[in-house]
């Protein structure tokens, strides 16, 4: 099973980012992992006060405020979860700094921003760019923390990458129920049959997540198959926009570190194979 040794959580101090900090702390406790809190001060966002203060004074004030807030988070985490948390404040562009810092961690955690009921809207430029370019496992937190994940849904396309996603899901929380889900992404016409409407795989997965009460969906970003369209580009943004639960996104580089074939694991006894016909 995958054991995370280092977790980075990025926070902008919003409500969802605070959920992300607490979920990261819970996972750090579960894995015995090193936890780092990161806040990025955007220098461009300090322009409003520059007519009253010099830019350097304004930045120093924001950095001091951020350190004070992170110190409070670290104290809360140590008291509630028994996890010592490091924290750092950097000045720069959020995407660049988070991406750079993620290279030193195995799991990146952040809260979703820009939630919308429209599946065709992106969830925020920083999150969108991270999901496309980050090489680390990424946990997108969308809900308050109620405990470790209990029911994890893993959509599969029956390829080798699906196995790696299953291993990652099973290793994230070793006590969780793993729901293995396959949604046909194409329809082969049968002679004499009436044409059928095929729902997109991402839509089927969301419906099934609601049915099983999933609090996490695990998806992988690799492969040239029907599932690849489900996992990449606009489909991932639809998942992020519409899903009620958290998402763990596994890029190719992260999947390559999953346990090799032939390694004994309890996955078979935990996984529940499920499928949904085309509707």
ChimeraX commands (.cxc) that place a marker at each C-alpha (Angstrom):
marker #1 position 0.00,0.00,0.00 radius 0.5
marker #1 position 1.09,3.54,-0.73 radius 0.5
marker #1 position 2.35,5.33,2.37 radius 0.5
marker #1 position 2.66,9.11,2.11 radius 0.5
marker #1 position 5.70,10.42,3.95 radius 0.5
marker #1 position 5.31,14.13,3.19 radius 0.5
marker #1 position 2.16,16.22,2.70 radius 0.5
marker #1 position 1.96,19.84,1.55 radius 0.5
marker #1 position -1.25,21.83,2.03 radius 0.5
marker #1 position -1.68,25.21,0.35 radius 0.5
marker #1 position -4.03,27.67,2.00 radius 0.5
marker #1 position -5.33,31.15,1.22 radius 0.5
marker #1 position -7.21,31.18,4.57 radius 0.5
marker #1 position -10.62,30.78,2.92 radius 0.5
marker #1 position -13.18,28.39,4.43 radius 0.5
marker #1 position -12.47,25.63,1.90 radius 0.5
marker #1 position -8.74,26.07,2.38 radius 0.5
marker #1 position -9.26,25.60,6.11 radius 0.5
marker #1 position -11.09,22.34,5.37 radius 0.5
marker #1 position -8.06,21.34,3.30 radius 0.5
marker #1 position -5.68,22.09,6.18 radius 0.5
marker #1 position -7.68,19.90,8.53 radius 0.5
marker #1 position -7.97,17.05,6.03 radius 0.5
marker #1 position -4.24,17.21,5.39 radius 0.5
marker #1 position -3.61,17.07,9.15 radius 0.5
marker #1 position -5.88,14.04,9.49 radius 0.5
marker #1 position -4.05,12.25,6.67 radius 0.5
marker #1 position -0.67,13.21,8.14 radius 0.5
marker #1 position -1.76,11.59,11.40 radius 0.5
marker #1 position -3.00,8.49,9.55 radius 0.5
marker #1 position 0.24,8.09,7.59 radius 0.5
marker #1 position 2.71,9.42,10.13 radius 0.5
marker #1 position 3.69,11.93,7.45 radius 0.5
marker #1 position 5.58,15.21,7.62 radius 0.5
marker #1 position 3.11,18.09,7.18 radius 0.5
marker #1 position 3.91,21.51,5.72 radius 0.5
marker #1 position 1.51,24.46,5.50 radius 0.5
marker #1 position 2.08,26.96,2.68 radius 0.5
marker #1 position 0.65,30.42,2.09 radius 0.5
marker #1 position 1.58,32.55,-0.91 radius 0.5
marker #1 position 1.43,36.32,-0.60 radius 0.5
marker #1 position 0.60,37.84,-3.97 radius 0.5
marker #1 position 2.71,40.96,-4.43 radius 0.5
marker #1 position 0.29,42.23,-7.08 radius 0.5
marker #1 position -2.50,42.18,-4.51 radius 0.5
marker #1 position -0.76,44.76,-2.37 radius 0.5
marker #1 position -1.24,47.64,-4.82 radius 0.5
marker #1 position -4.32,48.98,-3.05 radius 0.5
marker #1 position -2.29,50.13,-0.04 radius 0.5
marker #1 position 0.72,51.40,-1.91 radius 0.5
marker #1 position -0.64,54.95,-1.94 radius 0.5
marker #1 position -0.39,54.94,1.89 radius 0.5
marker #1 position 2.56,52.64,2.53 radius 0.5
marker #1 position 5.66,51.60,0.66 radius 0.5
marker #1 position 5.34,48.22,-1.15 radius 0.5
marker #1 position 7.93,46.64,1.15 radius 0.5
marker #1 position 6.04,47.67,4.32 radius 0.5
marker #1 position 2.77,46.36,2.87 radius 0.5
marker #1 position 4.37,43.01,1.97 radius 0.5
marker #1 position 5.98,42.71,5.37 radius 0.5
marker #1 position 2.62,43.33,7.03 radius 0.5
marker #1 position 0.90,40.66,4.95 radius 0.5
marker #1 position 3.70,38.17,5.56 radius 0.5
marker #1 position 3.54,38.80,9.31 radius 0.5
marker #1 position -0.24,38.34,9.34 radius 0.5
marker #1 position 0.09,35.10,7.33 radius 0.5
marker #1 position 2.75,33.70,9.68 radius 0.5
marker #1 position 0.56,34.48,12.67 radius 0.5
marker #1 position -2.41,32.67,11.10 radius 0.5
marker #1 position -0.29,29.66,10.11 radius 0.5
marker #1 position 1.17,29.52,13.62 radius 0.5
marker #1 position -2.40,29.26,14.92 radius 0.5
marker #1 position -3.14,26.44,12.47 radius 0.5
marker #1 position 0.01,24.60,13.54 radius 0.5
marker #1 position -0.97,24.89,17.20 radius 0.5
marker #1 position -4.47,23.58,16.46 radius 0.5
marker #1 position -3.08,20.65,14.46 radius 0.5
marker #1 position -0.61,19.72,17.18 radius 0.5
marker #1 position -3.34,19.82,19.82 radius 0.5
marker #1 position -6.07,18.03,17.88 radius 0.5
marker #1 position -4.09,15.50,15.83 radius 0.5
marker #1 position -0.74,15.30,17.58 radius 0.5
marker #1 position 1.02,16.18,14.33 radius 0.5
marker #1 position 3.88,18.70,14.30 radius 0.5
marker #1 position 3.35,21.00,11.34 radius 0.5
marker #1 position 5.91,23.20,9.65 radius 0.5
marker #1 position 4.76,26.30,7.83 radius 0.5
marker #1 position 6.18,28.83,5.42 radius 0.5
marker #1 position 5.10,32.05,3.76 radius 0.5
marker #1 position 6.44,33.02,0.34 radius 0.5
marker #1 position 5.88,36.01,-1.91 radius 0.5
marker #1 position 5.08,35.36,-5.55 radius 0.5
marker #1 position 2.48,34.00,-7.93 radius 0.5
marker #1 position 0.35,31.30,-6.29 radius 0.5
marker #1 position 0.58,28.70,-9.05 radius 0.5
marker #1 position 4.36,29.00,-9.47 radius 0.5
marker #1 position 5.10,28.85,-5.76 radius 0.5
marker #1 position 2.74,25.96,-5.01 radius 0.5
marker #1 position 4.04,23.97,-7.98 radius 0.5
marker #1 position 7.63,24.56,-6.87 radius 0.5
marker #1 position 6.90,23.58,-3.27 radius 0.5
marker #1 position 4.98,20.45,-4.35 radius 0.5
marker #1 position 8.19,18.96,-5.75 radius 0.5
marker #1 position 9.33,18.40,-2.15 radius 0.5
marker #1 position 6.14,16.55,-1.14 radius 0.5
marker #1 position 4.37,13.34,-2.14 radius 0.5
marker #1 position 0.82,14.66,-1.72 radius 0.5
marker #1 position -0.47,18.16,-2.42 radius 0.5
marker #1 position -3.72,19.20,-0.72 radius 0.5
marker #1 position -5.75,22.31,-1.51 radius 0.5
marker #1 position -9.32,23.54,-1.30 radius 0.5
marker #1 position -11.47,24.06,-4.33 radius 0.5
marker #1 position -12.29,27.64,-5.24 radius 0.5
marker #1 position -14.90,29.07,-7.58 radius 0.5
marker #1 position -17.56,26.42,-6.95 radius 0.5
marker #1 position -20.41,26.57,-9.44 radius 0.5
marker #1 position -23.47,24.56,-10.44 radius 0.5
marker #1 position -22.49,24.82,-14.08 radius 0.5
marker #1 position -20.39,21.90,-15.28 radius 0.5
marker #1 position -18.83,23.96,-18.03 radius 0.5
marker #1 position -17.16,26.47,-15.67 radius 0.5
marker #1 position -13.61,25.93,-14.44 radius 0.5
marker #1 position -12.96,25.77,-10.71 radius 0.5
marker #1 position -10.27,28.43,-10.49 radius 0.5
marker #1 position -7.19,29.14,-12.57 radius 0.5
marker #1 position -4.64,28.08,-9.96 radius 0.5
marker #1 position -6.34,24.74,-9.25 radius 0.5
marker #1 position -6.94,24.15,-12.96 radius 0.5
marker #1 position -3.28,24.74,-13.82 radius 0.5
marker #1 position -2.08,22.59,-10.94 radius 0.5
marker #1 position -4.29,19.71,-12.05 radius 0.5
marker #1 position -2.80,19.94,-15.53 radius 0.5
marker #1 position 0.87,20.37,-14.67 radius 0.5
marker #1 position 1.62,19.12,-11.15 radius 0.5
marker #1 position 3.39,15.74,-11.03 radius 0.5
marker #1 position 2.36,14.90,-7.47 radius 0.5
marker #1 position -0.81,13.29,-6.18 radius 0.5
marker #1 position -3.36,16.09,-5.60 radius 0.5
marker #1 position -6.23,16.03,-3.12 radius 0.5
marker #1 position -8.90,18.63,-3.86 radius 0.5
marker #1 position -10.99,19.23,-0.73 radius 0.5
marker #1 position -14.61,20.29,-1.18 radius 0.5
marker #1 position -16.29,19.46,2.12 radius 0.5
marker #1 position -15.89,19.86,5.90 radius 0.5
marker #1 position -13.78,17.23,7.64 radius 0.5
marker #1 position -15.79,14.61,9.52 radius 0.5
marker #1 position -13.05,12.00,9.87 radius 0.5
marker #1 position -11.01,9.76,7.63 radius 0.5
marker #1 position -12.55,8.81,4.30 radius 0.5
marker #1 position -15.02,5.94,4.62 radius 0.5
marker #1 position -16.19,5.20,1.06 radius 0.5
marker #1 position -13.86,5.79,-1.89 radius 0.5
marker #1 position -15.07,5.49,-5.48 radius 0.5
marker #1 position -12.50,4.52,-8.13 radius 0.5
marker #1 position -13.71,4.73,-11.77 radius 0.5
marker #1 position -11.71,2.24,-13.86 radius 0.5
marker #1 position -11.16,1.53,-17.55 radius 0.5
marker #1 position -9.66,-1.96,-17.00 radius 0.5
marker #1 position -6.10,-0.88,-17.89 radius 0.5
marker #1 position -2.86,-1.09,-15.90 radius 0.5
marker #1 position -3.31,2.49,-14.72 radius 0.5
marker #1 position -6.62,1.51,-13.14 radius 0.5
marker #1 position -4.80,-0.98,-10.94 radius 0.5
marker #1 position -2.42,1.74,-9.82 radius 0.5
marker #1 position -5.36,4.01,-8.98 radius 0.5
marker #1 position -6.91,1.23,-6.92 radius 0.5
marker #1 position -3.66,0.75,-5.03 radius 0.5
marker #1 position -3.48,4.48,-4.37 radius 0.5
marker #1 position -7.07,4.57,-3.12 radius 0.5
marker #1 position -6.55,1.56,-0.86 radius 0.5
marker #1 position -3.36,3.05,0.55 radius 0.5
marker #1 position -4.78,6.50,1.27 radius 0.5
marker #1 position -7.05,5.24,4.07 radius 0.5
marker #1 position -6.56,1.58,4.87 radius 0.5
marker #1 position -9.95,1.23,6.61 radius 0.5
marker #1 position -12.06,2.71,3.81 radius 0.5
marker #1 position -14.48,0.79,1.59 radius 0.5
marker #1 position -13.23,0.83,-2.02 radius 0.5
marker #1 position -15.97,0.94,-4.67 radius 0.5
marker #1 position -14.64,-0.13,-8.08 radius 0.5
marker #1 position -16.78,1.39,-10.80 radius 0.5
marker #1 position -16.80,0.91,-14.56 radius 0.5
marker #1 position -19.01,3.05,-16.79 radius 0.5
marker #1 position -19.08,2.17,-20.51 radius 0.5
marker #1 position -17.92,5.21,-22.42 radius 0.5
marker #1 position -19.05,4.14,-25.86 radius 0.5
marker #1 position -21.92,2.17,-27.37 radius 0.5
marker #1 position -21.55,-0.60,-29.90 radius 0.5
marker #1 position -24.66,-0.91,-32.03 radius 0.5
marker #1 position -26.29,-4.29,-31.98 radius 0.5
marker #1 position -28.07,-5.37,-35.14 radius 0.5
marker #1 position -31.79,-4.68,-34.89 radius 0.5
marker #1 position -31.50,-2.67,-31.67 radius 0.5
marker #1 position -32.71,0.84,-31.14 radius 0.5
marker #1 position -30.07,3.58,-30.75 radius 0.5
marker #1 position -29.28,4.33,-27.11 radius 0.5
marker #1 position -28.26,7.53,-25.42 radius 0.5
marker #1 position -24.88,7.13,-23.72 radius 0.5
marker #1 position -24.24,9.28,-20.66 radius 0.5
marker #1 position -20.71,10.66,-20.29 radius 0.5
marker #1 position -18.52,8.58,-17.99 radius 0.5
marker #1 position -17.97,11.51,-15.63 radius 0.5
marker #1 position -21.73,11.94,-15.22 radius 0.5
marker #1 position -22.22,8.23,-14.52 radius 0.5
marker #1 position -19.42,8.36,-11.94 radius 0.5
marker #1 position -20.99,11.31,-10.14 radius 0.5
marker #1 position -24.37,9.57,-10.04 radius 0.5
marker #1 position -22.77,6.43,-8.65 radius 0.5
marker #1 position -20.79,8.43,-6.09 radius 0.5
marker #1 position -24.07,9.75,-4.74 radius 0.5
marker #1 position -25.56,6.23,-4.70 radius 0.5
marker #1 position -22.78,4.73,-2.58 radius 0.5
marker #1 position -22.30,7.81,-0.42 radius 0.5
marker #1 position -18.71,8.29,-1.56 radius 0.5
marker #1 position -16.75,10.95,0.28 radius 0.5
marker #1 position -13.81,10.68,-2.15 radius 0.5
marker #1 position -13.35,9.93,-5.84 radius 0.5
marker #1 position -9.92,8.81,-7.08 radius 0.5
marker #1 position -8.98,9.41,-10.73 radius 0.5
marker #1 position -5.75,8.96,-12.67 radius 0.5
marker #1 position -4.30,11.15,-15.39 radius 0.5
marker #1 position -2.80,8.74,-17.89 radius 0.5
marker #1 position -3.75,6.31,-20.63 radius 0.5
marker #1 position -5.09,6.49,-24.16 radius 0.5
marker #1 position -8.55,5.11,-23.75 radius 0.5
marker #1 position -12.14,6.12,-23.13 radius 0.5
marker #1 position -11.16,6.74,-19.53 radius 0.5
marker #1 position -8.44,9.18,-20.59 radius 0.5
marker #1 position -11.12,11.53,-21.95 radius 0.5
marker #1 position -12.98,11.12,-18.66 radius 0.5
marker #1 position -9.90,11.98,-16.65 radius 0.5
marker #1 position -8.38,14.81,-18.65 radius 0.5
marker #1 position -9.27,18.31,-19.81 radius 0.5
marker #1 position -12.83,19.52,-19.59 radius 0.5
marker #1 position -14.11,16.29,-18.02 radius 0.5
marker #1 position -11.92,16.76,-14.94 radius 0.5
marker #1 position -13.18,20.31,-14.61 radius 0.5
marker #1 position -16.74,19.02,-14.82 radius 0.5
marker #1 position -16.00,16.55,-12.05 radius 0.5
marker #1 position -14.56,19.29,-9.90 radius 0.5
marker #1 position -17.47,21.62,-10.59 radius 0.5
marker #1 position -20.20,19.06,-9.98 radius 0.5
marker #1 position -18.90,16.55,-7.42 radius 0.5
marker #1 position -20.08,16.95,-3.86 radius 0.5
marker #1 position -17.18,14.96,-2.44 radius 0.5
marker #1 position -13.39,15.39,-2.49 radius 0.5
marker #1 position -11.23,14.25,-5.41 radius 0.5
marker #1 position -7.79,12.63,-5.41 radius 0.5
marker #1 position -6.13,13.17,-8.80 radius 0.5
marker #1 position -3.18,10.90,-9.62 radius 0.5
marker #1 position -0.87,12.09,-12.44 radius 0.5
marker #1 position 1.24,9.58,-14.38 radius 0.5
marker #1 position 4.35,10.35,-12.33 radius 0.5
marker #1 position 2.49,9.64,-9.08 radius 0.5
marker #1 position 0.94,6.44,-10.42 radius 0.5
marker #1 position 4.37,5.10,-11.35 radius 0.5
marker #1 position 5.19,4.90,-7.64 radius 0.5
marker #1 position 2.22,2.63,-6.88 radius 0.5
marker #1 position 3.07,-0.92,-5.68 radius 0.5
marker #1 position 4.18,-3.27,-8.42 radius 0.5
marker #1 position 2.16,-6.23,-9.63 radius 0.5
marker #1 position 2.54,-9.34,-7.56 radius 0.5
marker #1 position 2.81,-7.47,-4.26 radius 0.5
marker #1 position 0.33,-8.95,-1.83 radius 0.5
marker #1 position -2.33,-6.55,-0.66 radius 0.5
marker #1 position -5.78,-6.68,0.97 radius 0.5
marker #1 position -7.41,-4.78,-1.91 radius 0.5
marker #1 position -9.33,-7.77,-3.23 radius 0.5
marker #1 position -11.11,-8.27,0.08 radius 0.5
marker #1 position -12.01,-4.57,0.38 radius 0.5
marker #1 position -13.01,-3.63,-3.18 radius 0.5
marker #1 position -16.59,-3.78,-4.35 radius 0.5
marker #1 position -16.89,-4.18,-8.10 radius 0.5
marker #1 position -19.76,-2.14,-9.52 radius 0.5
marker #1 position -20.84,-1.00,-12.97 radius 0.5
marker #1 position -23.53,1.12,-14.52 radius 0.5
marker #1 position -25.07,0.35,-17.92 radius 0.5
marker #1 position -25.38,3.04,-20.55 radius 0.5
marker #1 position -28.59,5.01,-20.18 radius 0.5
marker link #1:1,2 radius 0.2
marker link #1:2,3 radius 0.2
marker link #1:3,4 radius 0.2
marker link #1:4,5 radius 0.2
marker link #1:5,6 radius 0.2
marker link #1:6,7 radius 0.2
marker link #1:7,8 radius 0.2
marker link #1:8,9 radius 0.2
marker link #1:9,10 radius 0.2
marker link #1:10,11 radius 0.2
marker link #1:11,12 radius 0.2
marker link #1:12,13 radius 0.2
marker link #1:13,14 radius 0.2
marker link #1:14,15 radius 0.2
marker link #1:15,16 radius 0.2
marker link #1:16,17 radius 0.2
marker link #1:17,18 radius 0.2
marker link #1:18,19 radius 0.2
marker link #1:19,20 radius 0.2
marker link #1:20,21 radius 0.2
marker link #1:21,22 radius 0.2
marker link #1:22,23 radius 0.2
marker link #1:23,24 radius 0.2
marker link #1:24,25 radius 0.2
marker link #1:25,26 radius 0.2
marker link #1:26,27 radius 0.2
marker link #1:27,28 radius 0.2
marker link #1:28,29 radius 0.2
marker link #1:29,30 radius 0.2
marker link #1:30,31 radius 0.2
marker link #1:31,32 radius 0.2
marker link #1:32,33 radius 0.2
marker link #1:33,34 radius 0.2
marker link #1:34,35 radius 0.2
marker link #1:35,36 radius 0.2
marker link #1:36,37 radius 0.2
marker link #1:37,38 radius 0.2
marker link #1:38,39 radius 0.2
marker link #1:39,40 radius 0.2
marker link #1:40,41 radius 0.2
marker link #1:41,42 radius 0.2
marker link #1:42,43 radius 0.2
marker link #1:43,44 radius 0.2
marker link #1:44,45 radius 0.2
marker link #1:45,46 radius 0.2
marker link #1:46,47 radius 0.2
marker link #1:47,48 radius 0.2
marker link #1:48,49 radius 0.2
marker link #1:49,50 radius 0.2
marker link #1:50,51 radius 0.2
marker link #1:51,52 radius 0.2
marker link #1:52,53 radius 0.2
marker link #1:53,54 radius 0.2
marker link #1:54,55 radius 0.2
marker link #1:55,56 radius 0.2
marker link #1:56,57 radius 0.2
marker link #1:57,58 radius 0.2
marker link #1:58,59 radius 0.2
marker link #1:59,60 radius 0.2
marker link #1:60,61 radius 0.2
marker link #1:61,62 radius 0.2
marker link #1:62,63 radius 0.2
marker link #1:63,64 radius 0.2
marker link #1:64,65 radius 0.2
marker link #1:65,66 radius 0.2
marker link #1:66,67 radius 0.2
marker link #1:67,68 radius 0.2
marker link #1:68,69 radius 0.2
marker link #1:69,70 radius 0.2
marker link #1:70,71 radius 0.2
marker link #1:71,72 radius 0.2
marker link #1:72,73 radius 0.2
marker link #1:73,74 radius 0.2
marker link #1:74,75 radius 0.2
marker link #1:75,76 radius 0.2
marker link #1:76,77 radius 0.2
marker link #1:77,78 radius 0.2
marker link #1:78,79 radius 0.2
marker link #1:79,80 radius 0.2
marker link #1:80,81 radius 0.2
marker link #1:81,82 radius 0.2
marker link #1:82,83 radius 0.2
marker link #1:83,84 radius 0.2
marker link #1:84,85 radius 0.2
marker link #1:85,86 radius 0.2
marker link #1:86,87 radius 0.2
marker link #1:87,88 radius 0.2
marker link #1:88,89 radius 0.2
marker link #1:89,90 radius 0.2
marker link #1:90,91 radius 0.2
marker link #1:91,92 radius 0.2
marker link #1:92,93 radius 0.2
marker link #1:93,94 radius 0.2
marker link #1:94,95 radius 0.2
marker link #1:95,96 radius 0.2
marker link #1:96,97 radius 0.2
marker link #1:97,98 radius 0.2
marker link #1:98,99 radius 0.2
marker link #1:99,100 radius 0.2
marker link #1:100,101 radius 0.2
marker link #1:101,102 radius 0.2
marker link #1:102,103 radius 0.2
marker link #1:103,104 radius 0.2
marker link #1:104,105 radius 0.2
marker link #1:105,106 radius 0.2
marker link #1:106,107 radius 0.2
marker link #1:107,108 radius 0.2
marker link #1:108,109 radius 0.2
marker link #1:109,110 radius 0.2
marker link #1:110,111 radius 0.2
marker link #1:111,112 radius 0.2
marker link #1:112,113 radius 0.2
marker link #1:113,114 radius 0.2
marker link #1:114,115 radius 0.2
marker link #1:115,116 radius 0.2
marker link #1:116,117 radius 0.2
marker link #1:117,118 radius 0.2
marker link #1:118,119 radius 0.2
marker link #1:119,120 radius 0.2
marker link #1:120,121 radius 0.2
marker link #1:121,122 radius 0.2
marker link #1:122,123 radius 0.2
marker link #1:123,124 radius 0.2
marker link #1:124,125 radius 0.2
marker link #1:125,126 radius 0.2
marker link #1:126,127 radius 0.2
marker link #1:127,128 radius 0.2
marker link #1:128,129 radius 0.2
marker link #1:129,130 radius 0.2
marker link #1:130,131 radius 0.2
marker link #1:131,132 radius 0.2
marker link #1:132,133 radius 0.2
marker link #1:133,134 radius 0.2
marker link #1:134,135 radius 0.2
marker link #1:135,136 radius 0.2
marker link #1:136,137 radius 0.2
marker link #1:137,138 radius 0.2
marker link #1:138,139 radius 0.2
marker link #1:139,140 radius 0.2
marker link #1:140,141 radius 0.2
marker link #1:141,142 radius 0.2
marker link #1:142,143 radius 0.2
marker link #1:143,144 radius 0.2
marker link #1:144,145 radius 0.2
marker link #1:145,146 radius 0.2
marker link #1:146,147 radius 0.2
marker link #1:147,148 radius 0.2
marker link #1:148,149 radius 0.2
marker link #1:149,150 radius 0.2
marker link #1:150,151 radius 0.2
marker link #1:151,152 radius 0.2
marker link #1:152,153 radius 0.2
marker link #1:153,154 radius 0.2
marker link #1:154,155 radius 0.2
marker link #1:155,156 radius 0.2
marker link #1:156,157 radius 0.2
marker link #1:157,158 radius 0.2
marker link #1:158,159 radius 0.2
marker link #1:159,160 radius 0.2
marker link #1:160,161 radius 0.2
marker link #1:161,162 radius 0.2
marker link #1:162,163 radius 0.2
marker link #1:163,164 radius 0.2
marker link #1:164,165 radius 0.2
marker link #1:165,166 radius 0.2
marker link #1:166,167 radius 0.2
marker link #1:167,168 radius 0.2
marker link #1:168,169 radius 0.2
marker link #1:169,170 radius 0.2
marker link #1:170,171 radius 0.2
marker link #1:171,172 radius 0.2
marker link #1:172,173 radius 0.2
marker link #1:173,174 radius 0.2
marker link #1:174,175 radius 0.2
marker link #1:175,176 radius 0.2
marker link #1:176,177 radius 0.2
marker link #1:177,178 radius 0.2
marker link #1:178,179 radius 0.2
marker link #1:179,180 radius 0.2
marker link #1:180,181 radius 0.2
marker link #1:181,182 radius 0.2
marker link #1:182,183 radius 0.2
marker link #1:183,184 radius 0.2
marker link #1:184,185 radius 0.2
marker link #1:185,186 radius 0.2
marker link #1:186,187 radius 0.2
marker link #1:187,188 radius 0.2
marker link #1:188,189 radius 0.2
marker link #1:189,190 radius 0.2
marker link #1:190,191 radius 0.2
marker link #1:191,192 radius 0.2
marker link #1:192,193 radius 0.2
marker link #1:193,194 radius 0.2
marker link #1:194,195 radius 0.2
marker link #1:195,196 radius 0.2
marker link #1:196,197 radius 0.2
marker link #1:197,198 radius 0.2
marker link #1:198,199 radius 0.2
marker link #1:199,200 radius 0.2
marker link #1:200,201 radius 0.2
marker link #1:201,202 radius 0.2
marker link #1:202,203 radius 0.2
marker link #1:203,204 radius 0.2
marker link #1:204,205 radius 0.2
marker link #1:205,206 radius 0.2
marker link #1:206,207 radius 0.2
marker link #1:207,208 radius 0.2
marker link #1:208,209 radius 0.2
marker link #1:209,210 radius 0.2
marker link #1:210,211 radius 0.2
marker link #1:211,212 radius 0.2
marker link #1:212,213 radius 0.2
marker link #1:213,214 radius 0.2
marker link #1:214,215 radius 0.2
marker link #1:215,216 radius 0.2
marker link #1:216,217 radius 0.2
marker link #1:217,218 radius 0.2
marker link #1:218,219 radius 0.2
marker link #1:219,220 radius 0.2
marker link #1:220,221 radius 0.2
marker link #1:221,222 radius 0.2
marker link #1:222,223 radius 0.2
marker link #1:223,224 radius 0.2
marker link #1:224,225 radius 0.2
marker link #1:225,226 radius 0.2
marker link #1:226,227 radius 0.2
marker link #1:227,228 radius 0.2
marker link #1:228,229 radius 0.2
marker link #1:229,230 radius 0.2
marker link #1:230,231 radius 0.2
marker link #1:231,232 radius 0.2
marker link #1:232,233 radius 0.2
marker link #1:233,234 radius 0.2
marker link #1:234,235 radius 0.2
marker link #1:235,236 radius 0.2
marker link #1:236,237 radius 0.2
marker link #1:237,238 radius 0.2
marker link #1:238,239 radius 0.2
marker link #1:239,240 radius 0.2
marker link #1:240,241 radius 0.2
marker link #1:241,242 radius 0.2
marker link #1:242,243 radius 0.2
marker link #1:243,244 radius 0.2
marker link #1:244,245 radius 0.2
marker link #1:245,246 radius 0.2
marker link #1:246,247 radius 0.2
marker link #1:247,248 radius 0.2
marker link #1:248,249 radius 0.2
marker link #1:249,250 radius 0.2
marker link #1:250,251 radius 0.2
marker link #1:251,252 radius 0.2
marker link #1:252,253 radius 0.2
marker link #1:253,254 radius 0.2
marker link #1:254,255 radius 0.2
marker link #1:255,256 radius 0.2
marker link #1:256,257 radius 0.2
marker link #1:257,258 radius 0.2
marker link #1:258,259 radius 0.2
marker link #1:259,260 radius 0.2
marker link #1:260,261 radius 0.2
marker link #1:261,262 radius 0.2
marker link #1:262,263 radius 0.2
marker link #1:263,264 radius 0.2
marker link #1:264,265 radius 0.2
marker link #1:265,266 radius 0.2
marker link #1:266,267 radius 0.2
marker link #1:267,268 radius 0.2
marker link #1:268,269 radius 0.2
marker link #1:269,270 radius 0.2
marker link #1:270,271 radius 0.2
marker link #1:271,272 radius 0.2
marker link #1:272,273 radius 0.2
marker link #1:273,274 radius 0.2
marker link #1:274,275 radius 0.2
marker link #1:275,276 radius 0.2
marker link #1:276,277 radius 0.2
marker link #1:277,278 radius 0.2
marker link #1:278,279 radius 0.2
view
